[in-house]
Amino acid sequence: MSKTTLPPQLLSPEMISSAFMSLQDKICLSLEQADGCAKFLEDAWSREQGGGGRTRVISHGNVFEKGGVNYSAVYGPTPPAILKALHLPEADFYATGVSIVIHPNNPLVPIIHMNVRYFEMSDGTWWFGGGIDLTPHYIVDADAAFFHKTLKSTCDKHNPAFYTEFKKWADEYFFIPHRKETRGIGGIFFDRMDSKRGMSKEQLFDFVLEVGETFAPVYTKLVAQTKDLHYTESQKKWQLLRRGRYVEFNLVYDKGTRFGLDTDGRTESILMSLPEMASWVYNFKPEAGSEEERTLGLLKKGIDWAGK
């Protein structure tokens, strides 16, 4: 996607939304090519209070058991729950973005999540948010390092301080307090990015789009090198347990889930992030010295993956 060169006053929410629609198209094509079989099915929807979106779901493919690439642009009076949660004055809102969650068939292929979004209000308030994080069922150090180094390279093009700040933010955000473990190996996470950052709206827009553009090449490379690896029934059971942790985070802590429900969003689209199958085994303990135990030991904040 080419860099935005429009002056700030011409960078309308509709133009940002259009760029996000294009990003959705490109990512869906890349994921279909990576799967080699399944195609995305589109479900266009509208919101009674204003706006709508395009939910695209892929399922039962060669690689992907279930995944979604969602685009939305919704607007109207800001619900009281959002005003209270975000400490905002009463005004209308406009929110647009792309969100992705992919659950693979093979437990040796990681789960991935990405989100880029823009929010503004009729009183002139605006900001960007987003992030990308990886949730391997089995942590491979080299893959984690590749993932984080790629994100650092993306961040460094725009601000050399971004990666360190946003990596720490992701470690804190993608954490499951009741399990005392991170959801995966993290990535980057940022929110409420506005002119207080010392960057113009179009500069921040360029950064957010580049985060979105980073998704497909980094994930399809990880998919290509893991999708054909042999796995055991025991590893498949472990995958279902790790998916259970994913469900716990998304339903209990994820702010995007809350925002969608609080703005009377489309429930099917909001809960697209949940896997088709997951499991919970009472008081499960991995075997001592196993890869499962090793992975659990690495689900913690502050690991310098980019430095490995």
DRENVEX-489914 format. One record per atom (N, C-alpha, C): atom name; residue number from 1; x, y, z. Coordinates in steps of 0.05 Angstrom, whole numbers, plus 5000, padded with zeros to 4 digits. Example, Ala and Ser with C-alpha at 12.3 -4.5 7.8 and 13.67 -1.06 7.14 Angstrom:
! residues 2
  atomo  num     x     y     z
      N    1  5264  4886  5156
     CA    1  5246  4910  5156
      C    1  5264  4934  5156
      N    2  5257  4955  5142
     CA    2  5273  4979  5143
      C    2  5258  5001  5157
This chain:
! residues 308
  atomo  num     x     y     z
      N    1  5017  4976  5000
     CA    1  5000  5000  5000
      C    1  5018  5025  5000
      N    2  5012  5044  4982
     CA    2  5028  5068  4980
      C    2  5024  5086  5004
      N    3  5045  5102  5010
     CA    3  5044  5120  5033
      C    3  5024  5142  5028
      N    4  5011  5150  5050
     CA    4  4991  5172  5048
      C    4  5006  5198  5048
      N    5  5000  5216  5029
     CA    5  5013  5242  5027
      C    5  4993  5265  5029
      N    6  4968  5259  5036
     CA    6  4948  5280  5037
      C    6  4952  5297  5062
      N    7  4946  5323  5059
     CA    7  4948  5341  5083
      C    7  4928  5333  5104
      N    8  4933  5339  5129
     CA    8  4916  5329  5151
      C    8  4886  5335  5148
      N    9  4880  5359  5138
     CA    9  4851  5366  5137
      C    9  4836  5349  5116
      N   10  4851  5336  5097
     CA   10  4838  5320  5077
      C   10  4838  5290  5084
      N   11  4850  5283  5106
     CA   11  4851  5255  5115
      C   11  4825  5249  5130
      N   12  4805  5244  5115
     CA   12  4778  5240  5126
      C   12  4775  5212  5138
      N   13  4756  5208  5156
     CA   13  4751  5181  5166
      C   13  4743  5161  5144
      N   14  4730  5172  5123
     CA   14  4722  5155  5101
      C   14  4746  5145  5085
      N   15  4767  5162  5083
     CA   15  4791  5153  5069
      C   15  4806  5133  5085
      N   16  4807  5136  5111
     CA   16  4820  5117  5129
      C   16  4805  5090  5127
      N   17  4779  5092  5127
     CA   17  4762  5068  5125
      C   17  4767  5053  5098
      N   18  4769  5069  5077
     CA   18  4774  5057  5051
      C   18  4801  5042  5050
      N   19  4821  5054  5062
     CA   19  4847  5041  5063
      C   19  4845  5014  5079
      N   20  4829  5014  5100
     CA   20  4826  4990  5116
      C   20  4811  4968  5100
      N   21  4792  4977  5083
     CA   21  4778  4957  5066
      C   21  4798  4945  5046
      N   22  4816  4961  5035
     CA   22  4836  4950  5017
      C   22  4855  4931  5031
      N   23  4862  4938  5056
     CA   23  4879  4921  5072
      C   23  4866  4894  5076
      N   24  4840  4894  5082
     CA   24  4825  4869  5086
      C   24  4827  4852  5061
      N   25  4823  4864  5037
     CA   25  4824  4849  5012
      C   25  4851  4836  5008
      N   26  4872  4850  5013
     CA   26  4899  4840  5008
      C   26  4906  4818  5028
      N   27  4898  4821  5053
     CA   27  4905  4800  5072
      C   27  4889  4775  5067
      N   28  4864  4777  5059
     CA   28  4848  4754  5053
      C   28  4860  4738  5030
      N   29  4869  4752  5009
     CA   29  4881  4739  4986
      C   29  4906  4724  4995
      N   30  4923  4737  5011
     CA   30  4948  4724  5020
      C   30  4942  4698  5037
      N   31  4922  4700  5054
     CA   31  4915  4677  5070
      C   31  4903  4654  5053
      N   32  4887  4661  5034
     CA   32  4876  4640  5016
      C   32  4899  4626  5001
      N   33  4918  4641  4992
     CA   33  4941  4629  4978
      C   33  4957  4612  4997
      N   34  4960  4620  5022
     CA   34  4975  4604  5041
      C   34  4960  4578  5048
      N   35  4934  4579  5048
     CA   35  4918  4555  5054
      C   35  4918  4536  5030
      N   36  4915  4547  5006
     CA   36  4915  4531  4982
      C   36  4890  4516  4976
      N   37  4869  4520  4992
     CA   37  4844  4505  4988
      C   37  4820  4522  4995
      N   38  4818  4530  5020
     CA   38  4794  4544  5029
      C   38  4793  4573  5020
      N   39  4769  4583  5017
     CA   39  4765  4611  5010
      C   39  4749  4625  5031
      N   40  4752  4651  5033
     CA   40  4737  4666  5052
      C   40  4708  4669  5043
      N   41  4689  4667  5061
     CA   41  4661  4673  5056
      C   41  4655  4700  5068
      N   42  4643  4718  5053
     CA   42  4637  4744  5063
      C   42  4608  4747  5073
      N   43  4605  4759  5096
     CA   43  4579  4765  5107
      C   43  4578  4795  5112
      N   44  4566  4810  5093
     CA   44  4563  4839  5096
      C   44  4540  4845  5116
      N   45  4544  4864  5133
     CA   45  4524  4869  5153
      C   45  4521  4900  5158
      N   46  4499  4908  5169
     CA   46  4495  4936  5174
      C   46  4486  4938  5204
      N   47  4492  4962  5215
     CA   47  4486  4968  5243
      C   47  4463  4988  5243
      N   48  4442  4982  5258
     CA   48  4418  4999  5258
      C   48  4424  5027  5265
      N   49  4443  5032  5284
     CA   49  4449  5059  5293
      C   49  4467  5074  5275
      N   50  4480  5059  5255
     CA   50  4497  5072  5236
      C   50  4521  5056  5229
      N   51  4526  5052  5203
     CA   51  4549  5038  5194
      C   51  4545  5008  5190
      N   52  4567  4994  5188
     CA   52  4566  4965  5183
      C   52  4594  4954  5178
      N   53  4594  4931  5164
     CA   53  4621  4920  5159
      C   53  4619  4895  5141
      N   54  4643  4883  5138
     CA   54  4646  4859  5122
      C   54  4660  4838  5139
      N   55  4646  4818  5148
     CA   55  4658  4796  5162
      C   55  4666  4775  5142
      N   56  4691  4767  5142
     CA   56  4701  4746  5124
      C   56  4712  4723  5141
      N   57  4702  4699  5136
     CA   57  4710  4676  5152
      C   57  4721  4654  5133
      N   58  4743  4642  5142
     CA   58  4754  4619  5127
      C   58  4753  4595  5147
      N   59  4746  4571  5136
     CA   59  4744  4548  5154
      C   59  4749  4522  5140
      N   60  4757  4503  5155
     CA   60  4761  4475  5146
      C   60  4779  4474  5121
      N   61  4800  4489  5122
     CA   61  4819  4489  5099
      C   61  4842  4469  5103
      N   62  4861  4470  5085
     CA   62  4885  4454  5088
      C   62  4901  4462  5112
      N   63  4902  4488  5118
     CA   63  4918  4499  5140
      C   63  4901  4511  5162
      N   64  4880  4525  5155
     CA   64  4865  4540  5175
      C   64  4839  4526  5182
      N   65  4836  4520  5207
     CA   65  4811  4508  5217
      C   65  4789  4528  5218
      N   66  4796  4552  5228
     CA   66  4777  4574  5229
      C   66  4792  4600  5232
      N   67  4784  4620  5217
     CA   67  4796  4646  5220
      C   67  4778  4667  5208
      N   68  4783  4692  5216
     CA   68  4767  4714  5206
      C   68  4783  4738  5201
      N   69  4776  4753  5180
     CA   69  4788  4779  5175
      C   69  4764  4799  5172
      N   70  4760  4815  5193
     CA   70  4737  4832  5195
      C   70  4744  4861  5189
      N   71  4726  4874  5174
     CA   71  4727  4903  5170
      C   71  4701  4914  5180
      N   72  4703  4938  5193
     CA   72  4679  4951  5201
      C   72  4683  4981  5201
      N   73  4661  4996  5198
     CA   73  4660  5025  5201
      C   73  4633  5031  5213
      N   74  4633  5039  5238
     CA   74  4607  5043  5252
      C   74  4608  5072  5264
      N   75  4584  5083  5267
     CA   75  4582  5111  5277
      C   75  4555  5115  5290
      N   76  4553  5138  5303
     CA   76  4528  5146  5316
      C   76  4533  5157  5344
      N   77  4513  5160  5360
     CA   77  4516  5169  5387
      C   77  4534  5149  5403
      N   78  4552  5160  5418
     CA   78  4570  5143  5433
      C   78  4555  5131  5457
      N   79  4555  5104  5459
     CA   79  4540  5092  5482
      C   79  4551  5101  5509
      N   80  4534  5104  5528
     CA   80  4543  5113  5555
      C   80  4565  5096  5567
      N   81  4564  5070  5562
     CA   81  4585  5052  5573
      C   81  4612  5058  5562
      N   82  4614  5066  5536
     CA   82  4639  5074  5524
      C   82  4649  5101  5535
      N   83  4630  5120  5537
     CA   83  4638  5146  5549
      C   83  4649  5143  5577
      N   84  4637  5126  5592
     CA   84  4646  5121  5620
      C   84  4673  5107  5620
      N   85  4676  5086  5604
     CA   85  4700  5070  5604
      C   85  4724  5086  5594
      N   86  4720  5103  5574
     CA   86  4742  5118  5562
      C   86  4744  5147  5573
      N   87  4727  5154  5592
     CA   87  4727  5181  5604
      C   87  4725  5202  5583
      N   88  4704  5201  5567
     CA   88  4700  5219  5545
      C   88  4675  5236  5549
      N   89  4675  5260  5538
     CA   89  4650  5276  5539
      C   89  4630  5266  5519
      N   90  4605  5273  5523
     CA   90  4584  5263  5505
      C   90  4587  5275  5478
      N   91  4589  5258  5457
     CA   91  4591  5266  5429
      C   91  4587  5241  5412
      N   92  4582  5246  5387
     CA   92  4579  5223  5368
      C   92  4607  5212  5362
      N   93  4607  5186  5353
     CA   93  4633  5174  5347
      C   93  4633  5161  5319
      N   94  4657  5156  5309
     CA   94  4661  5141  5284
      C   94  4685  5123  5290
      N   95  4681  5097  5285
     CA   95  4703  5078  5290
      C   95  4705  5059  5266
      N   96  4730  5055  5257
     CA   96  4734  5037  5234
      C   96  4760  5022  5238
      N   97  4761  4998  5227
     CA   97  4785  4982  5231
      C   97  4783  4955  5218
      N   98  4805  4940  5221
     CA   98  4807  4912  5211
      C   98  4817  4896  5234
      N   99  4805  4873  5239
     CA   99  4814  4855  5260
      C   99  4816  4827  5249
      N  100  4836  4812  5258
     CA  100  4842  4785  5248
      C  100  4848  4766  5271
      N  101  4837  4742  5269
     CA  101  4846  4720  5286
      C  101  4846  4695  5269
      N  102  4868  4680  5271
     CA  102  4870  4655  5255
      C  102  4877  4632  5274
      N  103  4860  4611  5272
     CA  103  4865  4586  5287
      C  103  4872  4564  5267
      N  104  4897  4554  5267
     CA  104  4905  4533  5247
      C  104  4897  4505  5256
      N  105  4898  4487  5237
     CA  105  4893  4459  5242
      C  105  4917  4446  5258
      N  106  4941  4450  5248
     CA  106  4965  4438  5259
      C  106  4973  4452  5284
      N  107  4977  4438  5306
     CA  107  4985  4451  5331
      C  107  5013  4463  5330
      N  108  5028  4457  5309
     CA  108  5055  4468  5307
      C  108  5055  4495  5291
      N  109  5031  4502  5281
     CA  109  5027  4528  5269
      C  109  5015  4547  5290
      N  110  5025  4571  5294
     CA  110  5015  4588  5315
      C  110  4989  4601  5309
      N  111  4974  4609  5329
     CA  111  4951  4627  5327
      C  111  4963  4655  5324
      N  112  4949  4672  5309
     CA  112  4957  4700  5306
      C  112  4933  4718  5308
      N  113  4939  4742  5318
     CA  113  4918  4763  5320
      C  113  4930  4789  5310
      N  114  4914  4805  5296
     CA  114  4923  4831  5288
      C  114  4898  4850  5288
      N  115  4903  4875  5295
     CA  115  4881  4894  5295
      C  115  4893  4922  5289
      N  116  4880  4936  5271
     CA  116  4887  4964  5266
      C  116  4860  4980  5266
      N  117  4860  5003  5279
     CA  117  4834  5017  5282
      C  117  4838  5047  5284
      N  118  4817  5061  5278
     CA  118  4816  5090  5281
      C  118  4790  5098  5294
      N  119  4791  5117  5312
     CA  119  4768  5126  5327
      C  119  4768  5156  5328
      N  120  4744  5169  5323
     CA  120  4742  5198  5326
      C  120  4714  5204  5336
      N  121  4713  5229  5347
     CA  121  4687  5239  5358
      C  121  4681  5266  5346
      N  122  4656  5273  5347
     CA  122  4647  5298  5335
      C  122  4658  5323  5349
      N  123  4670  5320  5372
     CA  123  4682  5343  5386
      C  123  4711  5347  5378
      N  124  4721  5331  5358
     CA  124  4748  5335  5348
      C  124  4768  5315  5359
      N  125  4760  5299  5379
     CA  125  4778  5278  5390
      C  125  4783  5257  5369
      N  126  4808  5247  5366
     CA  126  4813  5225  5348
      C  126  4838  5210  5358
      N  127  4840  5185  5350
     CA  127  4864  5169  5356
      C  127  4865  5144  5339
      N  128  4889  5132  5337
     CA  128  4893  5106  5325
      C  128  4900  5086  5346
      N  129  4895  5061  5341
     CA  129  4904  5039  5358
      C  129  4909  5014  5342
      N  130  4919  4994  5355
     CA  130  4923  4969  5341
      C  130  4945  4952  5354
      N  131  4954  4933  5339
     CA  131  4975  4915  5348
      C  131  4974  4888  5334
      N  132  4994  4872  5339
     CA  132  4996  4846  5327
      C  132  5011  4828  5348
      N  133  5000  4804  5353
     CA  133  5013  4786  5372
      C  133  5011  4757  5363
      N  134  5029  4741  5372
     CA  134  5031  4713  5364
      C  134  5027  4695  5388
      N  135  5011  4674  5384
     CA  135  5006  4655  5405
      C  135  5013  4626  5396
      N  136  5038  4619  5398
     CA  136  5046  4591  5391
      C  136  5035  4571  5411
      N  137  5027  4548  5402
     CA  137  5021  4526  5420
      C  137  5046  4515  5432
      N  138  5067  4515  5415
     CA  138  5094  4508  5423
      C  138  5113  4530  5416
      N  139  5127  4541  5435
     CA  139  5145  4564  5429
      C  139  5171  4554  5417
      N  140  5178  4564  5394
     CA  140  5203  4559  5380
      C  140  5219  4585  5381
      N  141  5242  4585  5394
     CA  141  5256  4610  5399
      C  141  5262  4625  5373
      N  142  5271  4610  5352
     CA  142  5278  4623  5327
      C  142  5254  4637  5314
      N  143  5231  4624  5315
     CA  143  5207  4636  5304
      C  143  5198  4661  5320
      N  144  5201  4659  5346
     CA  144  5194  4682  5363
      C  144  5212  4705  5357
      N  145  5238  4700  5354
     CA  145  5257  4721  5348
      C  145  5251  4733  5320
      N  146  5246  4717  5301
     CA  146  5239  4727  5274
      C  146  5214  4745  5275
      N  147  5194  4737  5290
     CA  147  5169  4752  5292
      C  147  5175  4779  5304
      N  148  5189  4780  5327
     CA  148  5194  4805  5341
      C  148  5214  4823  5326
      N  149  5233  4811  5313
     CA  149  5252  4828  5298
      C  149  5238  4841  5274
      N  150  5219  4827  5262
     CA  150  5203  4839  5240
      C  150  5187  4862  5250
      N  151  5174  4859  5273
     CA  151  5158  4880  5285
      C  151  5175  4904  5292
      N  152  5199  4898  5303
     CA  152  5217  4920  5310
      C  152  5226  4935  5285
      N  153  5231  4921  5264
     CA  153  5238  4935  5239
      C  153  5216  4953  5229
      N  154  5191  4944  5231
     CA  154  5168  4960  5223
      C  154  5166  4985  5240
      N  155  5169  4981  5266
     CA  155  5167  5004  5285
      C  155  5190  5024  5281
      N  156  5214  5014  5277
     CA  156  5237  5031  5275
      C  156  5236  5050  5251
      N  157  5222  5043  5230
     CA  157  5219  5060  5207
      C  157  5204  5086  5214
      N  158  5188  5085  5235
     CA  158  5171  5108  5242
      C  158  5180  5122  5267
      N  159  5190  5107  5287
     CA  159  5199  5119  5311
      C  159  5216  5098  5326
      N  160  5241  5103  5332
     CA  160  5258  5082  5344
      C  160  5249  5075  5373
      N  161  5232  5091  5384
     CA  161  5223  5085  5412
      C  161  5198  5067  5411
      N  162  5185  5065  5388
     CA  162  5159  5051  5387
      C  162  5161  5022  5396
      N  163  5180  5007  5386
     CA  163  5181  4978  5391
      C  163  5183  4972  5421
      N  164  5202  4984  5434
     CA  164  5206  4979  5463
      C  164  5181  4985  5479
      N  165  5169  5008  5473
     CA  165  5145  5016  5487
      C  165  5121  4998  5481
      N  166  5117  4992  5455
     CA  166  5093  4977  5448
      C  166  5096  4947  5454
      N  167  5121  4937  5454
     CA  167  5126  4910  5462
      C  167  5119  4906  5492
      N  168  5127  4925  5508
     CA  168  5121  4924  5537
      C  168  5090  4926  5541
      N  169  5078  4943  5525
     CA  169  5049  4947  5527
      C  169  5035  4921  5520
      N  170  5045  4907  5499
     CA  170  5033  4881  5492
      C  170  5036  4860  5514
      N  171  5060  4860  5526
     CA  171  5065  4841  5548
      C  171  5045  4845  5570
      N  172  5039  4870  5576
     CA  172  5020  4877  5598
      C  172  4991  4871  5589
      N  173  4985  4877  5564
     CA  173  4957  4875  5555
      C  173  4950  4845  5551
      N  174  4966  4830  5536
     CA  174  4960  4802  5530
      C  174  4969  4784  5553
      N  175  4959  4790  5577
     CA  175  4966  4775  5601
      C  175  4940  4765  5613
      N  176  4940  4740  5623
     CA  176  4917  4728  5635
      C  176  4921  4727  5665
      N  177  4912  4747  5680
     CA  177  4918  4749  5708
      C  177  4911  4725  5725
      N  178  4888  4713  5719
     CA  178  4880  4690  5735
      C  178  4896  4665  5730
      N  179  4911  4665  5707
     CA  179  4930  4643  5702
      C  179  4959  4651  5708
      N  180  4963  4677  5711
     CA  180  4990  4688  5715
      C  180  5009  4679  5692
      N  181  4998  4682  5668
     CA  181  5015  4676  5644
      C  181  5006  4694  5621
      N  182  5024  4699  5603
     CA  182  5018  4714  5579
      C  182  5002  4696  5560
      N  183  4987  4708  5542
     CA  183  4972  4692  5523
      C  183  4990  4677  5503
      N  184  5012  4690  5496
     CA  184  5031  4678  5478
      C  184  5058  4692  5481
      N  185  5071  4698  5459
     CA  185  5097  4711  5460
      C  185  5095  4741  5456
      N  186  5070  4751  5456
     CA  186  5066  4780  5454
      C  186  5071  4790  5425
      N  187  5080  4815  5424
     CA  187  5084  4828  5398
      C  187  5085  4858  5404
      N  188  5067  4873  5391
     CA  188  5064  4901  5398
      C  188  5035  4908  5402
      N  189  5030  4928  5419
     CA  189  5003  4937  5424
      C  189  5004  4967  5429
      N  190  4986  4983  5418
     CA  190  4985  5011  5422
      C  190  4956  5021  5421
      N  191  4951  5043  5434
     CA  191  4924  5054  5434
      C  191  4925  5084  5439
      N  192  4904  5097  5431
     CA  192  4900  5126  5434
      C  192  4924  5142  5425
      N  193  4933  5135  5401
     CA  193  4956  5149  5388
      C  193  4945  5173  5373
      N  194  4952  5197  5383
     CA  194  4942  5221  5370
      C  194  4965  5241  5367
      N  195  4959  5267  5363
     CA  195  4979  5287  5357
      C  195  4998  5292  5381
      N  196  4990  5283  5405
     CA  196  5007  5286  5429
      C  196  5033  5270  5426
      N  197  5033  5252  5407
     CA  197  5057  5236  5401
      C  197  5079  5253  5387
      N  198  5071  5277  5379
     CA  198  5090  5293  5363
      C  198  5091  5285  5334
      N  199  5071  5271  5325
     CA  199  5069  5262  5297
      C  199  5042  5271  5286
      N  200  5041  5276  5261
     CA  200  5016  5284  5248
      C  200  4997  5260  5245
      N  201  4972  5266  5239
     CA  201  4953  5245  5235
      C  201  4962  5227  5212
      N  202  4972  5239  5190
     CA  202  4980  5222  5167
      C  202  5005  5205  5173
      N  203  5023  5216  5190
     CA  203  5046  5200  5198
      C  203  5038  5176  5215
      N  204  5019  5180  5233
     CA  204  5009  5158  5249
      C  204  4993  5138  5232
      N  205  4979  5149  5213
     CA  205  4964  5132  5194
      C  205  4983  5114  5178
      N  206  5006  5125  5169
     CA  206  5026  5110  5155
      C  206  5036  5087  5172
      N  207  5042  5093  5198
     CA  207  5052  5073  5216
      C  207  5031  5050  5219
      N  208  5006  5058  5225
     CA  208  4985  5038  5229
      C  208  4982  5020  5204
      N  209  4982  5033  5181
     CA  209  4979  5017  5156
      C  209  5003  4998  5153
      N  210  5027  5007  5160
     CA  210  5050  4989  5157
      C  210  5048  4966  5176
      N  211  5038  4970  5200
     CA  211  5033  4948  5218
      C  211  5014  4928  5204
      N  212  4993  4938  5192
     CA  212  4974  4921  5178
      C  212  4987  4906  5155
      N  213  5004  4920  5140
     CA  213  5018  4908  5118
      C  213  5039  4887  5127
      N  214  5048  4888  5151
     CA  214  5068  4869  5162
      C  214  5055  4842  5167
      N  215  5029  4842  5172
     CA  215  5016  4817  5180
      C  215  5020  4794  5160
      N  216  5012  4798  5135
     CA  216  5012  4775  5116
      C  216  5039  4763  5111
      N  217  5060  4779  5105
     CA  217  5086  4766  5100
      C  217  5098  4752  5124
      N  218  5095  4763  5148
     CA  218  5107  4750  5171
      C  218  5092  4724  5178
      N  219  5065  4725  5176
     CA  219  5050  4701  5184
      C  219  5052  4679  5163
      N  220  5050  4686  5138
     CA  220  5051  4666  5117
      C  220  5078  4652  5116
      N  221  5099  4666  5124
     CA  221  5125  4653  5126
      C  221  5125  4632  5148
      N  222  5114  4639  5171
     CA  222  5112  4620  5193
      C  222  5095  4596  5186
      N  223  5073  4602  5171
     CA  223  5055  4580  5163
      C  223  5070  4561  5144
      N  224  5084  4572  5124
     CA  224  5098  4556  5104
      C  224  5117  4536  5117
      N  225  5131  4545  5138
     CA  225  5152  4528  5149
      C  225  5141  4508  5171
      N  226  5115  4510  5178
     CA  226  5105  4493  5199
      C  226  5080  4477  5190
      N  227  5067  4484  5169
     CA  227  5041  4472  5163
      C  227  5042  4442  5157
      N  228  5065  4433  5146
     CA  228  5067  4405  5139
      C  228  5082  4388  5159
      N  229  5089  4399  5182
     CA  229  5103  4384  5203
      C  229  5084  4363  5215
      N  230  5095  4339  5221
     CA  230  5080  4318  5233
      C  230  5074  4325  5262
      N  231  5049  4319  5271
     CA  231  5042  4323  5299
      C  231  5028  4299  5310
      N  232  5028  4297  5336
     CA  232  5016  4274  5350
      C  232  4989  4280  5361
      N  233  4974  4260  5370
     CA  233  4948  4264  5383
      C  233  4952  4279  5409
      N  234  4974  4274  5423
     CA  234  4980  4288  5448
      C  234  4984  4318  5443
      N  235  4997  4325  5421
     CA  235  5001  4353  5414
      C  235  4975  4366  5406
      N  236  4957  4351  5393
     CA  236  4931  4362  5386
      C  236  4915  4368  5411
      N  237  4916  4351  5431
     CA  237  4902  4356  5456
      C  237  4913  4381  5470
      N  238  4940  4384  5469
     CA  238  4952  4408  5480
      C  238  4942  4433  5466
      N  239  4940  4432  5440
     CA  239  4930  4454  5424
      C  239  4902  4463  5434
      N  240  4885  4444  5439
     CA  240  4858  4450  5449
      C  240  4858  4463  5476
      N  241  4877  4455  5493
     CA  241  4880  4468  5519
      C  241  4889  4496  5517
      N  242  4908  4501  5499
     CA  242  4918  4528  5494
      C  242  4896  4546  5482
      N  243  4880  4535  5465
     CA  243  4858  4550  5454
      C  243  4838  4558  5477
      N  244  4836  4541  5497
     CA  244  4819  4548  5519
      C  244  4829  4573  5533
      N  245  4855  4575  5536
     CA  245  4866  4599  5548
      C  245  4860  4624  5530
      N  246  4860  4620  5504
     CA  246  4854  4642  5485
      C  246  4825  4651  5490
      N  247  4807  4632  5493
     CA  247  4779  4639  5498
      C  247  4776  4654  5524
      N  248  4790  4645  5544
     CA  248  4788  4659  5570
      C  248  4796  4688  5568
      N  249  4819  4693  5554
     CA  249  4828  4721  5551
      C  249  4807  4737  5536
      N  250  4798  4727  5513
     CA  250  4781  4743  5496
      C  250  4754  4749  5509
      N  251  4744  4731  5524
     CA  251  4717  4735  5536
      C  251  4719  4751  5563
      N  252  4741  4750  5577
     CA  252  4743  4762  5603
      C  252  4757  4789  5602
      N  253  4779  4791  5585
     CA  253  4796  4815  5587
      C  253  4798  4832  5561
      N  254  4792  4821  5538
     CA  254  4797  4836  5514
      C  254  4779  4860  5511
      N  255  4792  4884  5507
     CA  255  4777  4909  5505
      C  255  4761  4911  5479
      N  256  4772  4899  5458
     CA  256  4758  4899  5432
      C  256  4731  4885  5434
      N  257  4731  4862  5448
     CA  257  4706  4847  5452
      C  257  4686  4864  5467
      N  258  4696  4877  5488
     CA  258  4678  4894  5504
      C  258  4667  4917  5487
      N  259  4685  4930  5471
     CA  259  4676  4953  5455
      C  259  4655  4945  5435
      N  260  4659  4922  5422
     CA  260  4639  4913  5403
      C  260  4612  4907  5415
      N  261  4612  4894  5438
     CA  261  4587  4888  5452
      C  261  4574  4913  5463
      N  262  4590  4932  5474
     CA  262  4579  4956  5485
      C  262  4568  4975  5464
      N  263  4578  4973  5440
     CA  263  4567  4990  5418
      C  263  4546  4976  5402
      N  264  4535  4954  5413
     CA  264  4514  4939  5400
      C  264  4524  4929  5373
      N  265  4549  4920  5372
     CA  265  4560  4909  5347
      C  265  4548  4882  5341
      N  266  4556  4871  5318
     CA  266  4546  4846  5309
      C  266  4559  4823  5325
      N  267  4544  4808  5340
     CA  267  4555  4788  5358
      C  267  4571  4767  5343
      N  268  4561  4757  5321
     CA  268  4576  4736  5306
      C  268  4604  4747  5297
      N  269  4605  4772  5289
     CA  269  4631  4783  5281
      C  269  4649  4787  5304
      N  270  4638  4796  5327
     CA  270  4655  4801  5351
      C  270  4666  4775  5361
      N  271  4651  4754  5361
     CA  271  4660  4728  5372
      C  271  4673  4710  5351
      N  272  4678  4721  5327
     CA  272  4692  4707  5307
      C  272  4720  4698  5317
      N  273  4731  4712  5336
     CA  273  4758  4706  5346
      C  273  4760  4680  5361
      N  274  4737  4668  5368
     CA  274  4738  4644  5384
      C  274  4742  4619  5366
      N  275  4757  4600  5375
     CA  275  4762  4576  5359
      C  275  4737  4558  5357
      N  276  4736  4542  5336
     CA  276  4714  4524  5333
      C  276  4714  4503  5356
      N  277  4738  4494  5363
     CA  277  4740  4473  5384
      C  277  4762  4482  5404
      N  278  4756  4478  5430
     CA  278  4775  4483  5451
      C  278  4768  4464  5474
      N  279  4786  4462  5494
     CA  279  4780  4444  5516
      C  279  4792  4455  5542
      N  280  4780  4445  5564
     CA  280  4790  4451  5591
      C  280  4791  4425  5606
      N  281  4815  4418  5614
     CA  281  4820  4394  5630
      C  281  4826  4402  5659
      N  282  4812  4390  5677
     CA  282  4815  4398  5705
      C  282  4844  4395  5715
      N  283  4855  4416  5725
     CA  283  4881  4415  5738
      C  283  4903  4402  5722
      N  284  4904  4408  5696
     CA  284  4923  4396  5678
      C  284  4952  4404  5686
      N  285  4970  4384  5687
     CA  285  4998  4389  5692
      C  285  5014  4376  5670
      N  286  5031  4392  5656
     CA  286  5047  4380  5635
      C  286  5069  4362  5647
      N  287  5077  4343  5631
     CA  287  5098  4324  5640
      C  287  5125  4339  5644
      N  288  5139  4333  5665
     CA  288  5164  4346  5671
      C  288  5184  4342  5649
      N  289  5197  4364  5640
     CA  289  5216  4363  5619
      C  289  5205  4362  5591
      N  290  5178  4365  5588
     CA  290  5165  4363  5562
      C  290  5166  4391  5548
      N  291  5160  4390  5522
     CA  291  5158  4415  5507
      C  291  5134  4432  5517
      N  292  5114  4419  5527
     CA  292  5091  4433  5538
      C  292  5099  4449  5563
      N  293  5115  4436  5580
     CA  293  5125  4449  5605
      C  293  5143  4472  5597
      N  294  5160  4468  5577
     CA  294  5178  4489  5568
      C  294  5163  4513  5558
      N  295  5142  4508  5542
     CA  295  5125  4530  5532
      C  295  5113  4546  5555
      N  296  5102  4532  5575
     CA  296  5090  4546  5597
      C  296  5110  4564  5612
      N  297  5135  4554  5613
     CA  297  5156  4569  5627
      C  297  5164  4595  5612
      N  298  5157  4596  5586
     CA  298  5163  4620  5570
      C  298  5140  4639  5567
      N  299  5117  4633  5578
     CA  299  5094  4650  5577
      C  299  5095  4671  5599
      N  300  5114  4689  5597
     CA  300  5118  4710  5617
      C  300  5127  4736  5604
      N  301  5123  4757  5619
     CA  301  5130  4784  5608
      C  301  5160  4788  5608
      N  302  5168  4807  5590
     CA  302  5195  4817  5591
      C  302  5217  4801  5577
      N  303  5210  4781  5561
     CA  303  5230  4766  5546
      C  303  5239  4782  5522
      N  304  5264  4786  5519
     CA  304  5275  4802  5497
      C  304  5279  4784  5472
      N  305  5256  4778  5459
     CA  305  5257  4761  5435
      C  305  5273  4773  5413
      N  306  5270  4799  5409
     CA  306  5284  4813  5387
      C  306  5314  4813  5390
      N  307  5323  4809  5415
     CA  307  5352  4809  5420
      C  307  5364  4782  5418
      N  308  5348  4761  5413
     CA  308  5358  4734  5411
      C  308  5370  4728  5384
